[in-house]
Amino acid sequence: MLNIATPSLSPAEWQDVKATLSAVADCGCGEPAAAGSLRSHIRHAVDVLIGPKKGALTEVPVHLRSVRDFLCESGRTRRLAERHVPMLARQGFSRAQIEALALLGA
């Protein structure tokens, strides 16, 4: 677990954090297999044989990839992934919102 105090956010800021976490909830950590790759062919063959995986990961929207990368790295290292903070700030997240994302999503 991350050692972060609960940030002080307005209800609207908490709503933004919640909406962002919901948007990336099923994206997982890692890129999906590239079309035409061996991994993609194997996944397709397995899906044909036993059916698609229930609850399969969804592709993350382009504008949320930095959020996913931040959450994945923060979760792996159990530290705030500082190298992703500037990109999140450019997307309009305050430092408190970034800490809330890490606290709830990592």
N, C-alpha and C positions, 0 to 999 in steps of 0.2 A: 504494500500500500504506500502511496505517496505521502510524504510528510508535508502537507500543505494545510494551512488554516482555511476554514470556510470563508470564501470571499464575500464581501458585502456588495450585493447587486440589487438593482431595482427589480420589481416584478417583470418589467419588459426585458431587461437584460437576462434574467433567468429564463424567460420564454425563448429568447434567441439561443441560449445554450441548449435548452431542451430540444428545440427544433433541429439544431445542428446535430446533436447526438442521435436523434431519431433518424435523420437523413443518412448517417453513416453506420447505423447499428448493424446492418447485415452485410457490410462490405468486407469485413475481415482484414487481416494484415497480410498484404502481399498482392501482387498483380495477378490478374487472371491469365490463364494460358493464352499465348498468342495464337490467333487463327492459323491453322495449318501446321502448328508445331506438333511434335510427337506427343507432348503432354495433352494437347487439345484432342488429338486423335484417340488417345487412350481414354480420356474422359468421355468422349462421345461413344466409344465402344462399350464402356461400362454402363452408360446411360441406356443404351439400346438393350443390353442384356438384362439389367436388373431394374431399369427405370431411373429417372433422374432423382438425384439426392433431394430429399425433402428438406426444406430450409436451406437450399443452396445459397451461396454467397451471391449478392447482387453486385453489379459493377458500380463503382463509386462515380458520381458525377465529377466532371473535370474540376469544377470550382471548389470541390470538397476534398480533393486528393491531399492537399496540404494538411487539412484537419485530420484525415485518416493517418497520414504519415506521422504527424505529431502524436496522435493517440497511441499508435503502435509503438513508436520509439519510447514514449513515456512509460507505457506498460511494460516493455521489455527491460528497460533500465531502472524502473522504479524511481526515476528522477524526471523533473520537468525537462522536456526536450527543447532546450534553449535555442538550438539552431533553427527551429521551425517558428519560433515566436515572431521574428520580424515579418514573415510572410502572413501569418495570421493577423498581425496588427495592420498590415496593408489591406487585408480583407475587411477591416473594420472592427475586429474584436479588441476589446480593452484588455489590459493585463489581467484584471480581475476575472473577466470572462474566460481568458485562456487558462487561468489557474482552475476555474470551475470545470472547464472541459476536461482538464487533466485529472482533477479530483474524481469526477463522476464517470469518465469514459476510459481511463487507462487501467 
